[in-house]
Amino acid sequence: MTRTAGRRGPLAGIRVLDFTRVVAGPYCTMLLGDFGADVVKIEEPGVGDELRALGPPFLGEESVFFLSVNRNKRSVTLDLKDADALAKVREMARRADVVVENFRPGVMDRLGLGYASLRRLNPRLIYCSVSAFDARTSYGGRPGYDLLVSGVSGLQSVTGEPGRAPLRPGVNLVDLTAGTNAALGILMAVIARNATGRGQKVDVSLMDGAFAILGQLAAIYLNTGNVPARRPPEDLHPQIVPYGTFLARDGRYLNVTVPNNKFWGAFCAALDRAAWADDPRFATNAKRIANRAVLIPLVAARFAEDTRNRWIKRLLARDVPAGPVNTIDEVVRDRYIEEAGMLVRMMHASCGEVVTPAIPIRMSATPGRVRLPPPRLGEHNDKLLGRMRRPRAGSGPSRNR
């Protein structure tokens, strides 16, 4: 690792052409930019990424949603239906390391910007496509957003409470998972290219990522035939009891996990219920599972006798895994967020100060950092496009280094 990379990030010198919009693709390229990649966001003139218009809330004319996933990028506007603009894109692709796009399958090919075309210009190019569904399948051409894929993948079926409507997770979990998978795939392709000298195609879909994070729930059905379903908040885990969200006397919620007998004894002591520890019905986790219909109401009734914070203090004093269900304002005020440095403040040319969650990955030698605020639409046209000329016919690929 060079000293330059240490100062600028481990991806310093990696050039990324970003054709993505909305959430999954922009989150991927933001992660790359956070660790030093030079990300150039290609946007439609006069419109840009549709996330720019998604609001309220807005800061100035910029959507807060857009600002949250587009730092450490530069923006240029190019009409991809215009021949001169396409020539400029191809010239940029000759010198790029990575292309990321999340159009519907086939769109980039019709524009002449698909992997096969750009690979001929630049054999070292890593080309990442993020789609709703795997393009090779019968679902490949379907439109797909986080909510739709949450349902199709099965994720929504296990989110929420029994007897009520299934819920989408409270954040864009499907999008963010796909974006993280795309960044990981790109990084693995960079490592492979260091060994082979050649790029490759990386394909990521929202559907595949959402199905994969079902993890043990999918495995339960695949190996037992039992279909996992939504569980009540006080009893959220099929293999651990107690494991759930409980309502305290003050109307606030806390989470508690008792994964083994060591914690079970401490849990009973914290709740001043020594009789539970001696009860043969609850002697092991397997017996607590078998008798969950008896135990869970007892635990819920006990938590209803005191306030949330008092219970958490008593549980943590005995090292029982427990914590509050914070609202967003509570977690932002939690001292942990400040101590961990998990807020970043950026000065934006038209919005003023913008505050977002910081980079969640810590590296001792090559840390990520915020170098650029989210760009205004076409902010870097003059700098990045002004000196470009149309490439000569027949000119070969240039090296990236």
MOGIPE-V325230 format. One record per helix or strand of 3 or more residues. SS is the DSSP state (2 for helix, 1 for strand). FROM is the first residue (numbers start at 1). LEN is the number of residues. Records with the same first field share a line. If there is no record, write none. Layout:
SS=FROM-LEN + FROM-LEN
//
This chain:
2=3-6 + 24-11 + 50-4 + 64-5 + 83-13 + 107-4 + 115-7 + 146-7 + 156-3 + 173-24 + 206-7 + 216-9 + 261-10 + 274-5 + 280-3 + 285-6 + 292-12 + 308-10 + 328-6 + 335-5 + 381-5
1=15-5 + 38-6 + 73-5 + 98-4 + 126-6 + 201-5 + 243-5 + 253-5 + 322-3 + 343-6 + 352-6
//
